[in-house]
Amino acid sequence: MTPIKKAYGYVTRIKENKTQVLVFQHPIAEAGIQIPKGTVQPEEDTQYAVIREIEEETGLRNFHVEKLLAEDLWKNDDGAIHNRFFYKISISNVADEWDYEPTGGGEEEGLTFHFFWISSANEVELIRGHGDYLNLIFN
């Protein structure tokens, strides 16, 4: 079974000399609080995929992909194996919070995500797997 490639973006900013990470509250309660991420399309580069996913899910445009933080293999709740790629992204001049309707279609069609920033790894409980590498941001 071929792992499903997933690109995750830790979108970061500096506010009052502190690093913050962008998260969003999914409108479906069971989906919890997440970071922007999505499936890498066939033949798509993972760095391009994370850029596309951030644009589709957040509406943000003027950000910079700093580096690949981590890559792993992870077993999802449905038993599928995900080949995960976590990127550190930086942005400045961005709102403290906003709502956005994702433009990628599919399961997210018609939903509105509420975006906000966290200043530590323990500030909110992210959905399983999303906070696995926050320690590389908040160290």
Phi and psi restraints in degrees (value plus and minus 20) as a CYANA .aco file:
   2 THR   PHI     -98.8   -58.8
   2 THR   PSI     109.9   149.9
   3 PRO   PHI     -81.8   -41.8
   3 PRO   PSI     128.9   168.9
   4 ILE   PHI    -107.4   -67.4
   4 ILE   PSI     103.5   143.5
   5 LYS   PHI     -99.0   -59.0
   5 LYS   PSI     112.3   152.3
   6 LYS   PHI    -149.8  -109.8
   6 LYS   PSI     115.6   155.6
   7 ALA   PHI    -129.7   -89.7
   7 ALA   PSI     106.8   146.8
   8 TYR   PHI    -135.5   -95.5
   8 TYR   PSI     121.2   161.2
   9 GLY   PHI    -141.5  -101.5
   9 GLY   PSI      95.5   135.5
  10 TYR   PHI    -107.3   -67.3
  10 TYR   PSI      74.6   114.6
  11 VAL   PHI    -100.4   -60.4
  11 VAL   PSI     100.9   140.9
  12 THR   PHI    -138.1   -98.1
  12 THR   PSI     133.1   173.1
  13 ARG   PHI    -164.2  -124.2
  13 ARG   PSI     142.8   182.8
  14 ILE   PHI    -128.1   -88.1
  14 ILE   PSI     103.6   143.6
  15 LYS   PHI    -152.6  -112.6
  15 LYS   PSI     104.7   144.7
  16 GLU   PHI      32.0    72.0
  16 GLU   PSI      25.9    65.9
  17 ASN   PHI      43.2    83.2
  17 ASN   PSI      -1.6    38.4
  18 LYS   PHI    -141.0  -101.0
  18 LYS   PSI     120.9   160.9
  19 THR   PHI     -97.0   -57.0
  19 THR   PSI     116.4   156.4
  20 GLN   PHI    -147.1  -107.1
  20 GLN   PSI     133.5   173.5
  21 VAL   PHI    -141.0  -101.0
  21 VAL   PSI     116.8   156.8
  22 LEU   PHI     -98.4   -58.4
  22 LEU   PSI     111.3   151.3
  23 VAL   PHI    -154.5  -114.5
  23 VAL   PSI     147.5   187.5
  24 PHE   PHI    -161.7  -121.7
  24 PHE   PSI     129.0   169.0
  25 GLN   PHI    -108.9   -68.9
  25 GLN   PSI      99.5   139.5
  26 HIS   PHI     -96.2   -56.2
  26 HIS   PSI     119.7   159.7
  27 PRO   PHI     -87.7   -47.7
  27 PRO   PSI     -39.7     0.3
  28 ILE   PHI    -110.1   -70.1
  28 ILE   PSI      94.5   134.5
  29 ALA   PHI     -71.1   -31.1
  29 ALA   PSI     -62.1   -22.1
  30 GLU   PHI     -84.7   -44.7
  30 GLU   PSI     -42.2    -2.2
  31 ALA   PHI     -99.7   -59.7
  31 ALA   PSI     -33.9     6.1
  32 GLY   PHI      41.5    81.5
  32 GLY   PSI    -173.0  -133.0
  33 ILE   PHI    -120.0   -80.0
  33 ILE   PSI     111.9   151.9
  34 GLN   PHI    -152.8  -112.8
  34 GLN   PSI     151.9   191.9
  35 ILE   PHI    -128.5   -88.5
  35 ILE   PSI     139.4   179.4
  36 PRO   PHI     -81.3   -41.3
  36 PRO   PSI     114.0   154.0
  37 LYS   PHI    -186.3  -146.3
  37 LYS   PSI     146.9   186.9
  38 GLY   PHI    -196.6  -156.6
  38 GLY   PSI     158.5   198.5
  39 THR   PHI     -99.9   -59.9
  39 THR   PSI     116.1   156.1
  40 VAL   PHI     -98.9   -58.9
  40 VAL   PSI     109.1   149.1
  41 GLN   PHI     -95.4   -55.4
  41 GLN   PSI     136.9   176.9
  42 PRO   PHI     -74.3   -34.3
  42 PRO   PSI     115.6   155.6
  43 GLU   PHI      48.3    88.3
  43 GLU   PSI     -15.2    24.8
  44 GLU   PHI    -108.0   -68.0
  44 GLU   PSI     117.9   157.9
  45 ASP   PHI     -90.2   -50.2
  45 ASP   PSI     119.9   159.9
  46 THR   PHI     -83.4   -43.4
  46 THR   PSI     -54.4   -14.4
  47 GLN   PHI     -87.3   -47.3
  47 GLN   PSI     -60.2   -20.2
  48 TYR   PHI     -84.6   -44.6
  48 TYR   PSI     -59.3   -19.3
  49 ALA   PHI     -81.6   -41.6
  49 ALA   PSI     -61.8   -21.8
  50 VAL   PHI     -88.2   -48.2
  50 VAL   PSI     -55.4   -15.4
  51 ILE   PHI     -83.0   -43.0
  51 ILE   PSI     -68.8   -28.8
  52 ARG   PHI     -79.4   -39.4
  52 ARG   PSI     -66.4   -26.4
  53 GLU   PHI     -83.0   -43.0
  53 GLU   PSI     -62.2   -22.2
  54 ILE   PHI     -84.4   -44.4
  54 ILE   PSI     -63.1   -23.1
  55 GLU   PHI     -82.5   -42.5
  55 GLU   PSI     -64.4   -24.4
  56 GLU   PHI     -88.0   -48.0
  56 GLU   PSI     -59.5   -19.5
  57 GLU   PHI    -107.2   -67.2
  57 GLU   PSI     -50.1   -10.1
  58 THR   PHI    -130.0   -90.0
  58 THR   PSI     -45.0    -5.0
  59 GLY   PHI      64.0   104.0
  59 GLY   PSI     -24.8    15.2
  60 LEU   PHI     -92.0   -52.0
  60 LEU   PSI     129.9   169.9
  61 ARG   PHI    -148.7  -108.7
  61 ARG   PSI     -65.1   -25.1
  62 ASN   PHI    -111.2   -71.2
  62 ASN   PSI      47.9    87.9
  63 PHE   PHI    -141.9  -101.9
  63 PHE   PSI     147.5   187.5
  64 HIS   PHI    -148.1  -108.1
  64 HIS   PSI     107.3   147.3
  65 VAL   PHI     -99.7   -59.7
  65 VAL   PSI      92.1   132.1
  66 GLU   PHI     -98.3   -58.3
  66 GLU   PSI     -74.3   -34.3
  67 LYS   PHI    -189.1  -149.1
  67 LYS   PSI     142.5   182.5
  68 LEU   PHI     -99.5   -59.5
  68 LEU   PSI     100.0   140.0
  69 LEU   PHI    -104.6   -64.6
  69 LEU   PSI     -60.5   -20.5
  70 ALA   PHI    -181.1  -141.1
  70 ALA   PSI     131.4   171.4
  71 GLU   PHI    -155.1  -115.1
  71 GLU   PSI     117.0   157.0
  72 ASP   PHI    -171.4  -131.4
  72 ASP   PSI     155.3   195.3
  73 LEU   PHI    -131.9   -91.9
  73 LEU   PSI     114.3   154.3
  74 TRP   PHI    -160.9  -120.9
  74 TRP   PSI     118.7   158.7
  75 LYS   PHI    -115.0   -75.0
  75 LYS   PSI      99.4   139.4
  76 ASN   PHI     -95.6   -55.6
  76 ASN   PSI     145.7   185.7
  77 ASP   PHI     -78.8   -38.8
  77 ASP   PSI     -49.3    -9.3
  78 ASP   PHI    -105.0   -65.0
  78 ASP   PSI     -15.9    24.1
  79 GLY   PHI      72.3   112.3
  79 GLY   PSI     -32.2     7.8
  80 ALA   PHI     -88.6   -48.6
  80 ALA   PSI     124.5   164.5
  81 ILE   PHI    -114.3   -74.3
  81 ILE   PSI     106.2   146.2
  82 HIS   PHI    -126.8   -86.8
  82 HIS   PSI     112.2   152.2
  83 ASN   PHI    -114.3   -74.3
  83 ASN   PSI      83.2   123.2
  84 ARG   PHI    -117.9   -77.9
  84 ARG   PSI     118.6   158.6
  85 PHE   PHI    -143.5  -103.5
  85 PHE   PSI      94.3   134.3
  86 PHE   PHI    -123.3   -83.3
  86 PHE   PSI     102.9   142.9
  87 TYR   PHI    -131.3   -91.3
  87 TYR   PSI     125.9   165.9
  88 LYS   PHI    -115.6   -75.6
  88 LYS   PSI     105.7   145.7
  89 ILE   PHI    -140.1  -100.1
  89 ILE   PSI     121.5   161.5
  90 SER   PHI    -140.7  -100.7
  90 SER   PSI     128.3   168.3
  91 ILE   PHI    -170.2  -130.2
  91 ILE   PSI     134.3   174.3
  92 SER   PHI    -156.5  -116.5
  92 SER   PSI     152.8   192.8
  93 ASN   PHI      32.5    72.5
  93 ASN   PSI      41.0    81.0
  94 VAL   PHI    -154.9  -114.9
  94 VAL   PSI     129.4   169.4
  95 ALA   PHI     -82.0   -42.0
  95 ALA   PSI     138.4   178.4
  96 ASP   PHI     -93.6   -53.6
  96 ASP   PSI     -51.5   -11.5
  97 GLU   PHI    -180.0  -140.0
  97 GLU   PSI     135.1   175.1
  98 TRP   PHI    -184.9  -144.9
  98 TRP   PSI     143.7   183.7
  99 ASP   PHI    -128.9   -88.9
  99 ASP   PSI     125.2   165.2
 100 TYR   PHI    -169.6  -129.6
 100 TYR   PSI     118.8   158.8
 101 GLU   PHI    -114.4   -74.4
 101 GLU   PSI      95.3   135.3
 102 PRO   PHI     -77.7   -37.7
 102 PRO   PSI     126.6   166.6
 103 THR   PHI    -125.7   -85.7
 103 THR   PSI     -15.9    24.1
 104 GLY   PHI     -98.0   -58.0
 104 GLY   PSI     -31.5     8.5
 105 GLY   PHI      58.0    98.0
 105 GLY   PSI    -179.9  -139.9
 106 GLY   PHI      46.3    86.3
 106 GLY   PSI    -158.9  -118.9
 107 GLU   PHI     -83.6   -43.6
 107 GLU   PSI     -41.6    -1.6
 108 GLU   PHI    -108.3   -68.3
 108 GLU   PSI     -24.1    15.9
 109 GLU   PHI     -75.4   -35.4
 109 GLU   PSI     106.6   146.6
 110 GLY   PHI      61.6   101.6
 110 GLY   PSI     -21.0    19.0
 111 LEU   PHI    -110.0   -70.0
 111 LEU   PSI     138.3   178.3
 112 THR   PHI    -145.1  -105.1
 112 THR   PSI     105.3   145.3
 113 PHE   PHI    -116.6   -76.6
 113 PHE   PSI     122.7   162.7
 114 HIS   PHI    -126.3   -86.3
 114 HIS   PSI      95.0   135.0
 115 PHE   PHI    -117.0   -77.0
 115 PHE   PSI     121.8   161.8
 116 PHE   PHI    -177.1  -137.1
 116 PHE   PSI     153.5   193.5
 117 TRP   PHI    -131.5   -91.5
 117 TRP   PSI     124.6   164.6
 118 ILE   PHI    -136.8   -96.8
 118 ILE   PSI     130.8   170.8
 119 SER   PHI    -132.0   -92.0
 119 SER   PSI     -18.2    21.8
 120 SER   PHI    -175.3  -135.3
 120 SER   PSI     140.3   180.3
 121 ALA   PHI     -86.1   -46.1
 121 ALA   PSI     -43.6    -3.6
 122 ASN   PHI    -123.9   -83.9
 122 ASN   PSI     -13.1    26.9
 123 GLU   PHI     -85.5   -45.5
 123 GLU   PSI     -60.6   -20.6
 124 VAL   PHI    -153.7  -113.7
 124 VAL   PSI     142.3   182.3
 125 GLU   PHI    -115.8   -75.8
 125 GLU   PSI      91.6   131.6
 126 LEU   PHI    -100.2   -60.2
 126 LEU   PSI     133.2   173.2
 127 ILE   PHI     -78.1   -38.1
 127 ILE   PSI     131.7   171.7
 128 ARG   PHI     -67.4   -27.4
 128 ARG   PSI     108.0   148.0
 129 GLY   PHI      74.9   114.9
 129 GLY   PSI     -47.4    -7.4
 130 HIS   PHI     -91.5   -51.5
 130 HIS   PSI     -47.7    -7.7
 131 GLY   PHI    -116.5   -76.5
 131 GLY   PSI      -9.9    30.1
 132 ASP   PHI     -78.0   -38.0
 132 ASP   PSI     -48.2    -8.2
 133 TYR   PHI    -141.5  -101.5
 133 TYR   PSI      -1.2    38.8
 134 LEU   PHI     -80.1   -40.1
 134 LEU   PSI     -47.3    -7.3
 135 ASN   PHI     -81.1   -41.1
 135 ASN   PSI     -42.9    -2.9
 136 LEU   PHI    -100.2   -60.2
 136 LEU   PSI     -33.5     6.5
 137 ILE   PHI    -117.1   -77.1
 137 ILE   PSI     -71.8   -31.8
 138 PHE   PHI    -116.9   -76.9
 138 PHE   PSI      65.9   105.9
